[in-house]
Amino acid sequence: MMTRVRTRDGIELAYESIGNPQDPPLILIMGLGAQMHVWPDSLCRNIAAKGFRVIRFDNRDSGESTALEEHGNPSIIRVWLGTRLAKKKPAVPYTLKDMARDVIALMDTLELDSAHVAGASMGGMIAQILAAKHRRRIRSLTSIMSSATAPRLPVSQLQMLLHLARRPGSRNRDAHIEYITRMNRMIGSPGYPMKDDELQRLAETSWERTASPLGFKRQLAAITHAGDRRRLLQKIKARTLVIHGADDPLVPVTMGIETAALIRRSKLKIIFGMGHDFPEALVPRLTRLMVRHLKKSEKKWQARQLRKSLRRLPEDDRSAANDHASSLDWLNQADNH
């Protein structure tokens, strides 16, 4: 069931919670112009069935969350030039850091002291910022089809993507569904092509829940404004899994490899035949990769929390607790082999 929360900035975020509320939480953060339902229902249910509370939500300016129409239509070229050439970064409607604070606000409202986070594309960038700047609140990071900088693309691909950025301006259902279907075919997985009914469902859901066609441009301005985040990624200490498609036409696989190289002791999984989407045929593999990472990370997190609590115990009570902590450490080490 979808619910809404309001942040201190006045942003309403639409979200869904799947699974047992008492299970360790996983927050899914979606990418540029995409809504929460782009995370496949089957993937969310599978992860919830393995003992995690899955929370997915619409970012600001997407789906049924607040559309910031008062910020209008930003010039992406102007933001790009200003970010690279000006001494001071240009003003934008909001930044990726603002979007990361939305996630913290969601956690606060749900009374979650900490959570695992997984982000796709732009959502991966937001998740990376969370892991670097809010370390105590992030149990683990999964960065999917994302990067440490704005994607670097050949001119031919860039021109095609800029063309697709020109979304239909009118509230015309057929035009929007045709656009969304065409876009998903272009960035999709050549080894796991979506079936026609999958594409149709995705396009219809997107149309029904689209708040503002210009939300895409405002989010793109936030990505462009963020620029190079490589130094930031080097600060991440959370257990990290990087998943990237070998055939991603939007964020080349080299950028996933770079992301993994920048994050200390991260794990990299490259999926051949995967593009920049979540086809149903890939859900079983994605479930296995994510659940394995989440379970290991949760054990590590719990062991670390136990050790912290030990420091607050009277000396006489520490012996038995230390034995328990040592047992958790041993299990974690066994899992890593």
Salt bridges, closest charged atoms under 4 A:
GLU12 OE1 - ARG4 NE 3.84
GLU12 OE2 - ARG6 NH2 3.18
GLU16 OE2 - HIS37 NE2 3.62
GLU16 OE1 - ARG56 NH2 2.89
ASP41 OD1 - ARG56 NH2 2.83
ASP58 OD2 - ARG209 NH2 2.56
ASP61 OD2 - ARG218 NE 2.69
GLU64 OE1 - ARG4 NH2 2.97
GLU64 OE2 - ARG209 NE 3.50
GLU69 OE1 - ARG218 NH2 3.06
ASP98 OD1 - ARG101 NH2 2.33
ASP102 OD2 - ARG60 NE 2.72
ASP108 OD1 - ARG137 NH1 2.73
GLU178 OE2 - ARG182 NE 3.26
ASP196 OD1 - ARG185 NH2 2.82
ASP197 OD2 - ARG201 NH1 3.85
GLU204 OE2 - ARG173 NH2 3.64
ASP228 OD2 - ARG230 NH2 2.43
ASP248 OD2 - HIS244 NE2 3.69
ASP248 OD2 - HIS276 ND1 2.72
GLU258 OE1 - ARG152 NH2 3.75
GLU258 OE2 - ARG230 NH1 3.25
GLU298 OE1 - HIS116 NE2 2.67
GLU298 OE2 - ARG139 NH1 2.89
GLU315 OE1 - ARG318 NH1 3.67
ASP329 OD1 - ARG307 NH1 2.79
ASP335 OD2 - LYS299 NZ 2.74
